Amino acid sequence: MPAIKDILKGMRLNPKGISFSDLCKVCDHFFGEARQSRGSHRIYRTPWPGDPRVNIQNDKGMAKVYQVKQVLKAIEKLALPAGDEED
């Protein structure tokens, strides 16, 4: 079972080759348990105003590339000190 840091490294190097289950592990780690997990979608809350959610979808066992990139962007936003958000 890969560690979160190993999955993150893989997400940055090859967002196309990420399994949905690995993306779920990363999202669970950074955003907590999904608020919705019906069907092929999982929706996570994020702590900022505006559009405070991350939505990921299972595509035959793999994560969608654009959603992997959105998760990476959300994780980067979490790491920014308050008031330093980029638009």
N, C-alpha and C positions, 0 to 999 in steps of 0.2 A: 504494500500500500504506500504510494508516494506521499511524501510530506507536502504540506501547503507550499513551502518555499520552492520545492521542486516543480510543483504544478504551475506556480506563478512563472517560473523561469520558462517552462514549456509554452505557457500562454503567450509570453512576450516573443519567444523565438519562432513559434509556429502556431498562430491562433487557429489555423485550419485543422490541426490534428488533436484537438482537445475533446475528450469524452464528456458527455453530459454529466456523468456521475462525478468526474473530477471538478467540473465547473460548479456543481452543487456543493461539493466539499469546501471550495474556496468561498462561495457566497455564504454558506452556513457559518464559516469561520469569521468573516468580516462583517456580515449583516445580521447574523442570528438566524433563527429558524424561519423558513418561508412563511409568509402570512397566508399564502394560497398555494396549493400544490395539487390542483385538479388536472387530470389528463396529462398532457405533455408540457404544460407550463408551470413554472414556479415563480412567484412574485415575492420580492424582498423589499422591506422598508429601508430607507436611508435617512440619516438624521438631518438633512438640509431641506429648506423650504423649496417650493416650486414643484418640481416633478420628483417627489421623494420615493422613487421605487426603481428597482432593477427587475426586469422581466426576462427570464431565460426559458428556452424551449428545447425539448428533446427532439432531435432530428435523426431518427434511426440509430440512437445510441451516441450520437455525436452532438456537440454544441455548435450552434450557428456562429460563424466567424464574426459577424457584426456584433453579436451579443457578447462574445468573448472580449472584444475591444471595448464595448460599453462597460463591462465589469472592471476591466483594467483601469479605465478612466475614472470610474466611481471609487475604486480603491485608492487611486492617486489623490482624488479629491478628499477622501477621509484623512489622508496623511498631511494635508495642508493645514497650517495653523488657522484658527478662526479669523476671518476678515481677509485672507489671502486667496480666496477662491478666484479661479480663472473662469471667464465666460466662454 
